[in-house]
Amino acid sequence: MDTVSGIGVLDKAVSVIDAVEAAPRTLAGLVEATGLTRATAHRLAVALEAHRLLGRDAGGRFVLGSRLTGLDLPALARPALEQLRDATGESAQLYVLRGDRRLCVASLESPHGLRTIVPVGMSLPLDVGSAGKVLRGDAGEWAQSVEERERGVASVSAPVRDAAGGIVAAVSVSGPIERTTRAPGRRYAGAVVAAAADIAAALQRQTSSG
């Protein structure tokens, strides 16, 4: 591969991170995406994992690590996401802005057999979906979407704000239209807004104590 910085190993490491930021990758997927040899891709990915720049999902694929996704936010958000999933019966996710895309940093699946699955580490466009509207700043208290990103799926999202009012993340609930209906905000907006407020409060508590 061509060098960008003049330091070959650094450029290769960044190419691995870039590949994983685009989508969770198996080792074979890393090799295909970066053009690196299998041995080099493995060595770099394991080293980046040791420094928490990469991590692994439940399927063993490489995903962005806690240093890049913000370990505290997913950990702080989990109780609220669990409550949101249990209250709605649908899948709950947390997204943050990464460049011109949104990155899923926490995801809890619905107990239903038919459900929305968004793996941690998945990078999605900002121009579709309720979370994209929130992170673009195009939503007020909440936003909904119906079949914008995926046919048969609807979602509702709300902004998680810092103490200054800035949007640091979007919390979402999503599921099949047959349960959410085509007006998911009527059913889930209150629960999603409450979850976002709980996450914001937890984040502010940690910031104050730190």
Rosetta blueprint (number, residue, H / E / L):
1 M L
2 D L
3 T L
4 V L
5 S L
6 G L
7 I L
8 G H
9 V H
10 L H
11 D H
12 K H
13 A H
14 V H
15 S H
16 V H
17 I H
18 D H
19 A H
20 V H
21 E H
22 A H
23 A L
24 P L
25 R E
26 T L
27 L H
28 A H
29 G H
30 L H
31 V H
32 E H
33 A H
34 T H
35 G L
36 L L
37 T L
38 R H
39 A H
40 T H
41 A H
42 H H
43 R H
44 L H
45 A H
46 V H
47 A H
48 L H
49 E H
50 A H
51 H L
52 R L
53 L L
54 L E
55 G E
56 R E
57 D L
58 A L
59 G L
60 G L
61 R L
62 F E
63 V E
64 L E
65 G L
66 S H
67 R H
68 L H
69 T H
70 G L
71 L L
72 D H
73 L H
74 P H
75 A H
76 L H
77 A H
78 R H
79 P H
80 A H
81 L H
82 E H
83 Q H
84 L H
85 R H
86 D H
87 A H
88 T H
89 G L
90 E L
91 S E
92 A E
93 Q E
94 L E
95 Y E
96 V E
97 L E
98 R E
99 G L
100 D L
101 R E
102 R E
103 L E
104 C E
105 V E
106 A E
107 S E
108 L E
109 E L
110 S L
111 P L
112 H L
113 G L
114 L L
115 R L
116 T L
117 I L
118 V L
119 P L
120 V L
121 G L
122 M L
123 S E
124 L E
125 P E
126 L L
127 D L
128 V L
129 G L
130 S H
131 A H
132 G H
133 K H
134 V H
135 L H
136 R H
137 G L
138 D L
139 A L
140 G L
141 E L
142 W L
143 A E
144 Q E
145 S E
146 V E
147 E L
148 E L
149 R L
150 E L
151 R L
152 G L
153 V E
154 A E
155 S E
156 V E
157 S E
158 A E
159 P E
160 V E
161 R E
162 D L
163 A L
164 A L
165 G L
166 G L
167 I E
168 V E
169 A E
170 A E
171 V E
172 S E
173 V E
174 S E
175 G E
176 P E
177 I H
178 E H
179 R H
180 T H
181 T L
182 R L
183 A L
184 P H
185 G H
186 R H
187 R H
188 Y H
189 A H
190 G H
191 A H
192 V H
193 V H
194 A H
195 A H
196 A H
197 A H
198 D H
199 I H
200 A H
201 A H
202 A H
203 L H
204 Q H
205 R H
206 Q H
207 T H
208 S H
209 S H
210 G L
